[in-house]
Amino acid sequence: MIPYPTVEAASVALGRNLTWLETVWFDYSATKSHFYVYCHTILLLVLVFSLVPLPLVPVELTGWFHRYKIQPKVKLSVSDMVRCYKDVMKLFILVVGTLQIVSYPLIQMIGIRSGLPLPSCLEIVAQLVVYFLIEDYSNYWIHRLLHCKWGYEMIHRVHHEYTSPIGYASPYAHWAEILILGIPTFLGPVIAPGHILTYWLWIALRQIEAIETHSGYDFPWSLTKYIPFYGGAEYHDYHHCVGGQSQSNFASVFTYCDYIYGTDKGYRIHKRLLHQQVKEEAQEKKRGMN
């Protein structure tokens, strides 16, 4: 709850006029408890997961962009995608929803705030960079640990049921994995706590990134291709294609950990062989034309 009765009182307390966005935020959240505002996180997760992968459904069913599909021999049906969506929604409601509510005391303790002033764009960007770097590094090691014999057979194998992933399968996993991988996601905000809006933006962007890397399509116009060291769909798809035996491409967002610790060697050999195959096919085609 914002401790100011009116916009004017908030302006006096801050020593300046509220921005348009701060006024909108005040009108919405002034009379609502911090816990009520925080619970919007669950709704945000459901909306992002339900809507962001939706355009990929007609893409998969119609084959409009089949040339960009990473594993073109695999085709998923409507029933496959609906089943995946239902399974994940159960996890969101029973596991993620419960976790969000139970973790509220920690949110209060570390100081994620919901009042005024709102953070500046520079503050938001700086915190998001920190969150992505912390999540990527810690997720790398946890993911790698889940590929040991016990971790894979008991927990992580569920996520690898989709050897050719789809957007809706990004959070498809064993309930224990959802809890375990929640640690890297939450670690950044614990180390560098900020405003609840920054936290929501972080949660949304991380989920969107996961959906993109599990999309099964490598679109050349994707803006993420301009992000340095970004893995992307083609990079992570190799990890799923190899399956339980994979000891490559553990990174969740960036590729530097795999490069530093040598867990991208299989992928690089794979890319080299593909490049050589494409080159030989082009030469063969050229000879045929002559």
SENUKOL-408493 format. One record per residue (C-alpha): residue number from 1; residue in one letter; chain; x, y, z. Coordinates in nm, 2 decimals. Each point is the difference from the previous one (the first is absolute). Last residue first. Example, Ala and Ser with C-alpha at 12.3 -4.5 7.8 and 13.67 -1.06 7.14 Angstrom:
% SENUKOL-408493
+-----+-----+-------+--------+--------+--------+
!   n ! res ! chain !     xx !     yy !     zz !
+-----+-----+-------+--------+--------+--------+
!   2 !   S !     A !   1.37 !  -0.11 !   0.71 !
!   1 !   A !     A !  -0.14 !  -0.34 !   0.07 !
+-----+-----+-------+--------+--------+--------+
***
This chain:
% SENUKOL-408493
+-----+-----+-------+--------+--------+--------+
!   n ! res ! chain !     xx !     yy !     zz !
+-----+-----+-------+--------+--------+--------+
! 290 !   N !     A !   2.69 !  -2.80 !  -6.56 !
! 289 !   M !     A !  -0.32 !   0.00 !   0.20 !
! 288 !   G !     A !   0.10 !  -0.33 !   0.16 !
! 287 !   R !     A !   0.34 !   0.14 !   0.10 !
! 286 !   K !     A !  -0.17 !   0.29 !   0.18 !
! 285 !   K !     A !  -0.23 !  -0.23 !   0.18 !
! 284 !   E !     A !   0.29 !  -0.21 !   0.12 !
! 283 !   Q !     A !   0.19 !   0.32 !   0.11 !
! 282 !   A !     A !  -0.31 !   0.11 !   0.20 !
! 281 !   E !     A !  -0.04 !  -0.34 !   0.16 !
! 280 !   E !     A !   0.37 !   0.00 !   0.10 !
! 279 !   K !     A !  -0.03 !   0.34 !   0.16 !
! 278 !   V !     A !  -0.32 !  -0.10 !   0.18 !
! 277 !   Q !     A !   0.18 !  -0.31 !   0.13 !
! 276 !   Q !     A !   0.30 !   0.20 !   0.11 !
! 275 !   H !     A !  -0.21 !   0.25 !   0.19 !
! 274 !   L !     A !  -0.19 !  -0.29 !   0.17 !
! 273 !   L !     A !   0.33 !  -0.17 !   0.10 !
! 272 !   R !     A !   0.13 !   0.33 !   0.15 !
! 271 !   K !     A !  -0.32 !   0.06 !   0.18 !
! 270 !   H !     A !   0.00 !  -0.35 !   0.16 !
! 269 !   I !     A !   0.37 !   0.04 !   0.10 !
! 268 !   R !     A !  -0.09 !   0.33 !   0.16 !
! 267 !   Y !     A !  -0.30 !  -0.16 !   0.18 !
! 266 !   G !     A !   0.22 !  -0.29 !   0.13 !
! 265 !   K !     A !   0.26 !   0.25 !   0.13 !
! 264 !   D !     A !  -0.26 !   0.22 !   0.18 !
! 263 !   T !     A !   0.07 !  -0.12 !   0.35 !
! 262 !   G !     A !   0.36 !   0.12 !   0.01 !
! 261 !   Y !     A !  -0.02 !   0.19 !   0.33 !
! 260 !   I !     A !   0.07 !   0.35 !  -0.15 !
! 259 !   Y !     A !  -0.21 !  -0.07 !  -0.32 !
! 258 !   D !     A !  -0.30 !  -0.14 !   0.19 !
! 257 !   C !     A !   0.02 !   0.29 !   0.25 !
! 256 !   Y !     A !   0.03 !   0.25 !  -0.29 !
! 255 !   T !     A !  -0.31 !  -0.11 !  -0.18 !
! 254 !   F !     A !  -0.28 !   0.23 !   0.14 !
! 253 !   V !     A !  -0.36 !  -0.07 !   0.10 !
! 252 !   S !     A !  -0.05 !  -0.34 !   0.17 !
! 251 !   A !     A !   0.34 !  -0.15 !  -0.04 !
! 250 !   F !     A !   0.03 !  -0.38 !   0.00 !
! 249 !   N !     A !   0.11 !  -0.02 !  -0.36 !
! 248 !   S !     A !   0.17 !  -0.34 !   0.00 !
! 247 !   Q !     A !   0.02 !  -0.31 !   0.22 !
! 246 !   S !     A !  -0.30 !  -0.15 !  -0.18 !
! 245 !   Q !     A !  -0.06 !  -0.37 !   0.07 !
! 244 !   G !     A !  -0.35 !   0.08 !   0.13 !
! 243 !   G !     A !  -0.11 !   0.16 !  -0.32 !
! 242 !   V !     A !   0.22 !   0.07 !  -0.31 !
! 241 !   C !     A !  -0.29 !   0.19 !  -0.16 !
! 240 !   H !     A !  -0.07 !   0.19 !   0.32 !
! 239 !   H !     A !   0.35 !   0.14 !   0.02 !
! 238 !   Y !     A !   0.00 !   0.07 !  -0.37 !
! 237 !   D !     A !  -0.32 !   0.20 !   0.05 !
! 236 !   H !     A !   0.18 !   0.22 !   0.24 !
! 235 !   Y !     A !   0.23 !   0.15 !  -0.26 !
! 234 !   E !     A !  -0.26 !   0.01 !  -0.28 !
! 233 !   A !     A !  -0.24 !   0.18 !   0.23 !
! 232 !   G !     A !   0.23 !   0.27 !   0.13 !
! 231 !   G !     A !   0.34 !   0.01 !   0.16 !
! 230 !   Y !     A !   0.08 !   0.37 !   0.05 !
! 229 !   F !     A !   0.37 !   0.07 !   0.02 !
! 228 !   P !     A !  -0.05 !   0.36 !  -0.11 !
! 227 !   I !     A !  -0.37 !   0.10 !  -0.06 !
! 226 !   Y !     A !  -0.06 !   0.07 !  -0.37 !
! 225 !   K !     A !  -0.15 !  -0.34 !  -0.06 !
! 224 !   T !     A !  -0.26 !   0.08 !   0.27 !
! 223 !   L !     A !  -0.17 !   0.23 !  -0.26 !
! 222 !   S !     A !  -0.14 !  -0.30 !  -0.18 !
! 221 !   W !     A !   0.00 !   0.06 !  -0.37 !
! 220 !   P !     A !   0.18 !  -0.32 !  -0.10 !
! 219 !   F !     A !  -0.27 !  -0.22 !   0.17 !
! 218 !   D !     A !   0.15 !  -0.31 !   0.15 !
! 217 !   Y !     A !  -0.31 !  -0.20 !   0.09 !
! 216 !   G !     A !  -0.05 !  -0.28 !   0.26 !
! 215 !   S !     A !  -0.15 !   0.26 !   0.24 !
! 214 !   H !     A !   0.19 !  -0.12 !   0.30 !
! 213 !   T !     A !   0.26 !   0.28 !  -0.01 !
! 212 !   E !     A !  -0.28 !   0.25 !  -0.06 !
! 211 !   I !     A !  -0.22 !  -0.13 !   0.28 !
! 210 !   A !     A !   0.30 !   0.02 !   0.24 !
! 209 !   E !     A !   0.07 !   0.35 !  -0.10 !
! 208 !   I !     A !  -0.37 !   0.10 !   0.05 !
! 207 !   Q !     A !   0.01 !  -0.15 !   0.35 !
! 206 !   R !     A !   0.32 !   0.19 !   0.09 !
! 205 !   L !     A !  -0.15 !   0.32 !  -0.15 !
! 204 !   A !     A !  -0.32 !  -0.04 !   0.20 !
! 203 !   I !     A !   0.17 !  -0.08 !   0.33 !
! 202 !   W !     A !   0.24 !   0.29 !  -0.04 !
! 201 !   L !     A !  -0.28 !   0.24 !  -0.09 !
! 200 !   W !     A !  -0.19 !  -0.11 !   0.30 !
! 199 !   Y !     A !   0.30 !   0.06 !   0.23 !
! 198 !   T !     A !   0.06 !   0.34 !  -0.16 !
! 197 !   L !     A !  -0.36 !   0.09 !   0.07 !
! 196 !   I !     A !   0.04 !  -0.14 !   0.36 !
! 195 !   H !     A !   0.27 !   0.26 !   0.06 !
! 194 !   G !     A !   0.36 !  -0.10 !   0.07 !
! 193 !   P !     A !   0.20 !  -0.27 !   0.18 !
! 192 !   A !     A !   0.36 !  -0.06 !  -0.11 !
! 191 !   I !     A !   0.12 !  -0.32 !   0.17 !
! 190 !   V !     A !  -0.35 !  -0.14 !   0.06 !
! 189 !   P !     A !  -0.13 !   0.12 !  -0.33 !
! 188 !   G !     A !   0.28 !  -0.18 !  -0.18 !
! 187 !   L !     A !  -0.04 !  -0.33 !   0.20 !
! 186 !   F !     A !  -0.37 !  -0.04 !  -0.08 !
! 185 !   T !     A !   0.05 !  -0.14 !  -0.35 !
! 184 !   P !     A !   0.30 !  -0.21 !   0.11 !
! 183 !   I !     A !  -0.21 !  -0.15 !   0.28 !
! 182 !   G !     A !  -0.31 !  -0.06 !  -0.20 !
! 181 !   L !     A !   0.20 !  -0.27 !  -0.19 !
! 180 !   I !     A !  -0.03 !  -0.22 !   0.31 !
! 179 !   L !     A !  -0.37 !   0.05 !   0.05 !
! 178 !   I !     A !  -0.09 !  -0.06 !  -0.36 !
! 177 !   E !     A !   0.23 !  -0.29 !   0.00 !
! 176 !   A !     A !  -0.18 !  -0.16 !   0.29 !
! 175 !   W !     A !  -0.33 !   0.03 !  -0.18 !
! 174 !   H !     A !   0.14 !  -0.20 !  -0.29 !
! 173 !   A !     A !   0.01 !   0.21 !  -0.32 !
! 172 !   Y !     A !  -0.19 !   0.18 !  -0.27 !
! 171 !   P !     A !   0.11 !   0.36 !   0.05 !
! 170 !   S !     A !   0.12 !   0.05 !  -0.36 !
! 169 !   A !     A !  -0.25 !  -0.26 !  -0.14 !
! 168 !   Y !     A !  -0.25 !   0.26 !  -0.12 !
! 167 !   G !     A !   0.25 !   0.14 !  -0.23 !
! 166 !   I !     A !   0.07 !  -0.33 !  -0.17 !
! 165 !   P !     A !   0.29 !  -0.24 !   0.04 !
! 164 !   S !     A !   0.12 !  -0.28 !  -0.23 !
! 163 !   T !     A !   0.13 !  -0.25 !   0.25 !
! 162 !   Y !     A !  -0.30 !   0.08 !   0.21 !
! 161 !   E !     A !   0.01 !  -0.27 !   0.27 !
! 160 !   H !     A !   0.32 !   0.19 !   0.10 !
! 159 !   H !     A !  -0.18 !   0.20 !   0.27 !
! 158 !   V !     A !  -0.12 !  -0.32 !   0.17 !
! 157 !   R !     A !   0.36 !  -0.14 !  -0.02 !
! 156 !   H !     A !   0.11 !   0.27 !   0.24 !
! 155 !   I !     A !  -0.13 !  -0.15 !   0.33 !
! 154 !   M !     A !   0.08 !  -0.36 !   0.10 !
! 153 !   E !     A !   0.19 !  -0.13 !  -0.30 !
! 152 !   Y !     A !   0.18 !   0.33 !  -0.08 !
! 151 !   G !     A !   0.10 !   0.09 !   0.36 !
! 150 !   W !     A !   0.11 !  -0.36 !   0.08 !
! 149 !   K !     A !   0.22 !  -0.04 !  -0.31 !
! 148 !   C !     A !   0.14 !   0.35 !  -0.01 !
! 147 !   H !     A !  -0.18 !   0.23 !  -0.24 !
! 146 !   L !     A !  -0.17 !   0.19 !   0.29 !
! 145 !   L !     A !   0.34 !   0.11 !   0.11 !
! 144 !   R !     A !   0.06 !   0.18 !  -0.33 !
! 143 !   H !     A !  -0.34 !   0.17 !   0.04 !
! 142 !   I !     A !   0.10 !   0.12 !   0.35 !
! 141 !   W !     A !   0.34 !   0.12 !  -0.13 !
! 140 !   Y !     A !  -0.13 !   0.19 !  -0.30 !
! 139 !   N !     A !  -0.30 !   0.14 !   0.21 !
! 138 !   S !     A !   0.25 !   0.17 !   0.23 !
! 137 !   Y !     A !   0.18 !   0.17 !  -0.29 !
! 136 !   D !     A !  -0.31 !   0.10 !  -0.20 !
! 135 !   E !     A !  -0.19 !   0.12 !   0.30 !
! 134 !   I !     A !   0.27 !   0.22 !   0.13 !
! 133 !   L !     A !   0.07 !   0.15 !  -0.35 !
! 132 !   F !     A !  -0.37 !   0.05 !  -0.07 !
! 131 !   Y !     A !  -0.08 !   0.16 !   0.33 !
! 130 !   V !     A !   0.30 !   0.24 !  -0.02 !
! 129 !   V !     A !  -0.10 !   0.11 !  -0.35 !
! 128 !   L !     A !  -0.36 !   0.04 !   0.13 !
! 127 !   Q !     A !   0.13 !   0.22 !   0.29 !
! 126 !   A !     A !   0.19 !   0.23 !  -0.23 !
! 125 !   V !     A !  -0.30 !   0.03 !  -0.25 !
! 124 !   I !     A !  -0.24 !   0.09 !   0.28 !
! 123 !   E !     A !   0.23 !   0.25 !   0.16 !
! 122 !   L !     A !   0.06 !   0.17 !  -0.33 !
! 121 !   C !     A !  -0.37 !   0.01 !  -0.08 !
! 120 !   S !     A !  -0.06 !   0.18 !   0.34 !
! 119 !   P !     A !  -0.17 !  -0.19 !   0.28 !
! 118 !   L !     A !  -0.35 !   0.11 !   0.12 !
! 117 !   P !     A !  -0.01 !   0.23 !   0.29 !
! 116 !   L !     A !  -0.22 !  -0.11 !   0.16 !
! 115 !   G !     A !  -0.12 !  -0.33 !   0.15 !
! 114 !   S !     A !   0.02 !  -0.37 !  -0.10 !
! 113 !   R !     A !   0.33 !  -0.10 !   0.18 !
! 112 !   I !     A !   0.22 !  -0.30 !  -0.02 !
! 111 !   G !     A !   0.18 !   0.03 !   0.33 !
! 110 !   I !     A !   0.18 !  -0.33 !   0.07 !
! 109 !   M !     A !  -0.22 !  -0.08 !   0.30 !
! 108 !   Q !     A !  -0.33 !   0.09 !  -0.17 !
! 107 !   I !     A !   0.07 !  -0.22 !  -0.30 !
! 106 !   L !     A !   0.11 !  -0.27 !   0.24 !
! 105 !   P !     A !  -0.33 !   0.02 !   0.19 !
! 104 !   Y !     A !  -0.17 !  -0.04 !  -0.34 !
! 103 !   S !     A !   0.17 !  -0.32 !  -0.09 !
! 102 !   V !     A !  -0.29 !  -0.22 !   0.11 !
! 101 !   I !     A !  -0.24 !   0.19 !  -0.24 !
! 100 !   Q !     A !   0.23 !  -0.03 !  -0.30 !
!  99 !   L !     A !   0.08 !  -0.36 !   0.08 !
!  98 !   T !     A !  -0.37 !  -0.09 !   0.01 !
!  97 !   G !     A !  -0.06 !   0.15 !  -0.33 !
!  96 !   V !     A !   0.31 !  -0.16 !  -0.15 !
!  95 !   V !     A !  -0.09 !  -0.35 !   0.13 !
!  94 !   L !     A !  -0.37 !  -0.06 !  -0.02 !
!  93 !   I !     A !  -0.12 !   0.27 !  -0.25 !
!  92 !   F !     A !   0.31 !   0.01 !  -0.22 !
!  91 !   L !     A !   0.05 !  -0.37 !   0.01 !
!  90 !   K !     A !  -0.36 !  -0.06 !  -0.10 !
!  89 !   M !     A !   0.04 !   0.26 !  -0.28 !
!  88 !   V !     A !   0.31 !  -0.20 !  -0.13 !
!  87 !   D !     A !  -0.20 !  -0.32 !  -0.04 !
!  86 !   K !     A !  -0.29 !   0.18 !  -0.17 !
!  85 !   Y !     A !   0.23 !   0.18 !  -0.24 !
!  84 !   C !     A !   0.19 !  -0.33 !  -0.09 !
!  83 !   R !     A !  -0.33 !  -0.18 !  -0.06 !
!  82 !   V !     A !  -0.12 !   0.28 !  -0.22 !
!  81 !   M !     A !   0.32 !   0.00 !  -0.20 !
!  80 !   D !     A !  -0.01 !  -0.37 !  -0.07 !
!  79 !   S !     A !  -0.37 !   0.01 !  -0.07 !
!  78 !   V !     A !   0.05 !   0.27 !  -0.26 !
!  77 !   S !     A !   0.26 !  -0.22 !  -0.18 !
!  76 !   L !     A !   0.38 !   0.02 !   0.01 !
!  75 !   K !     A !   0.22 !  -0.06 !  -0.31 !
!  74 !   V !     A !   0.35 !  -0.13 !   0.02 !
!  73 !   K !     A !   0.19 !  -0.04 !  -0.33 !
!  72 !   P !     A !   0.08 !   0.37 !  -0.02 !
!  71 !   Q !     A !   0.22 !   0.00 !   0.31 !
!  70 !   I !     A !   0.12 !   0.36 !   0.01 !
!  69 !   K !     A !  -0.31 !   0.15 !  -0.17 !
!  68 !   Y !     A !   0.10 !   0.30 !  -0.20 !
!  67 !   R !     A !  -0.08 !  -0.16 !  -0.34 !
!  66 !   H !     A !  -0.34 !  -0.10 !   0.14 !
!  65 !   F !     A !  -0.11 !   0.36 !   0.04 !
!  64 !   W !     A !  -0.36 !  -0.03 !  -0.13 !
!  63 !   G !     A !  -0.02 !  -0.37 !   0.12 !
!  62 !   T !     A !  -0.37 !   0.04 !   0.08 !
!  61 !   L !     A !  -0.01 !  -0.17 !   0.33 !
!  60 !   E !     A !   0.34 !   0.12 !   0.14 !
!  59 !   V !     A !  -0.04 !   0.36 !  -0.10 !
!  58 !   P !     A !  -0.37 !  -0.01 !   0.10 !
!  57 !   V !     A !   0.12 !  -0.10 !   0.36 !
!  56 !   L !     A !   0.31 !   0.22 !   0.01 !
!  55 !   P !     A !  -0.22 !   0.31 !   0.02 !
!  54 !   L !     A !  -0.12 !  -0.12 !   0.34 !
!  53 !   P !     A !   0.34 !  -0.04 !   0.17 !
!  52 !   V !     A !  -0.02 !   0.36 !   0.15 !
!  51 !   L !     A !  -0.37 !  -0.02 !   0.10 !
!  50 !   S !     A !  -0.04 !  -0.28 !   0.26 !
!  49 !   F !     A !   0.35 !   0.01 !   0.16 !
!  48 !   V !     A !   0.00 !   0.38 !   0.02 !
!  47 !   L !     A !  -0.36 !   0.01 !   0.14 !
!  46 !   V !     A !   0.06 !  -0.28 !   0.26 !
!  45 !   L !     A !   0.33 !   0.16 !   0.12 !
!  44 !   L !     A !  -0.16 !   0.34 !   0.03 !
!  43 !   L !     A !  -0.30 !  -0.14 !   0.20 !
!  42 !   I !     A !   0.25 !  -0.16 !   0.24 !
!  41 !   T !     A !   0.20 !   0.32 !   0.04 !
!  40 !   H !     A !  -0.33 !   0.19 !   0.08 !
!  39 !   C !     A !   0.03 !  -0.15 !   0.34 !
!  38 !   Y !     A !   0.26 !   0.26 !   0.08 !
!  37 !   V !     A !  -0.26 !   0.28 !  -0.03 !
!  36 !   Y !     A !  -0.23 !  -0.18 !   0.25 !
!  35 !   F !     A !   0.30 !  -0.06 !   0.24 !
!  34 !   H !     A !   0.10 !   0.37 !  -0.01 !
!  33 !   S !     A !  -0.36 !   0.09 !   0.09 !
!  32 !   K !     A !  -0.22 !   0.20 !  -0.23 !
!  31 !   T !     A !  -0.12 !   0.35 !   0.06 !
!  30 !   A !     A !   0.27 !   0.19 !  -0.19 !
!  29 !   S !     A !   0.04 !  -0.28 !  -0.26 !
!  28 !   Y !     A !  -0.20 !   0.11 !  -0.30 !
!  27 !   D !     A !  -0.02 !   0.38 !   0.03 !
!  26 !   F !     A !   0.36 !   0.01 !   0.12 !
!  25 !   W !     A !   0.13 !  -0.21 !  -0.30 !
!  24 !   V !     A !  -0.19 !   0.22 !  -0.24 !
!  23 !   T !     A !   0.15 !   0.31 !   0.16 !
!  22 !   E !     A !   0.35 !  -0.16 !   0.00 !
!  21 !   L !     A !  -0.04 !  -0.07 !  -0.37 !
!  20 !   W !     A !  -0.10 !   0.36 !  -0.08 !
!  19 !   T !     A !   0.30 !   0.13 !   0.21 !
!  18 !   L !     A !  -0.07 !   0.13 !   0.35 !
!  17 !   N !     A !   0.08 !   0.36 !   0.06 !
!  16 !   R !     A !   0.30 !   0.07 !   0.22 !
!  15 !   G !     A !   0.12 !   0.01 !   0.36 !
!  14 !   L !     A !  -0.07 !  -0.37 !   0.05 !
!  13 !   A !     A !  -0.21 !   0.06 !   0.31 !
!  12 !   V !     A !  -0.18 !   0.30 !  -0.16 !
!  11 !   S !     A !  -0.08 !  -0.20 !  -0.31 !
!  10 !   A !     A !  -0.13 !  -0.29 !   0.21 !
!   9 !   A !     A !  -0.23 !   0.25 !   0.19 !
!   8 !   E !     A !  -0.13 !   0.13 !  -0.33 !
!   7 !   V !     A !  -0.06 !  -0.35 !  -0.13 !
!   6 !   T !     A !  -0.22 !  -0.06 !   0.30 !
!   5 !   P !     A !  -0.01 !  -0.19 !   0.33 !
!   4 !   Y !     A !   0.38 !  -0.09 !   0.01 !
!   3 !   P !     A !   0.14 !  -0.31 !   0.16 !
!   2 !   I !     A !  -0.02 !  -0.22 !  -0.32 !
!   1 !   M !     A !  -0.14 !  -0.34 !   0.10 !
+-----+-----+-------+--------+--------+--------+
***
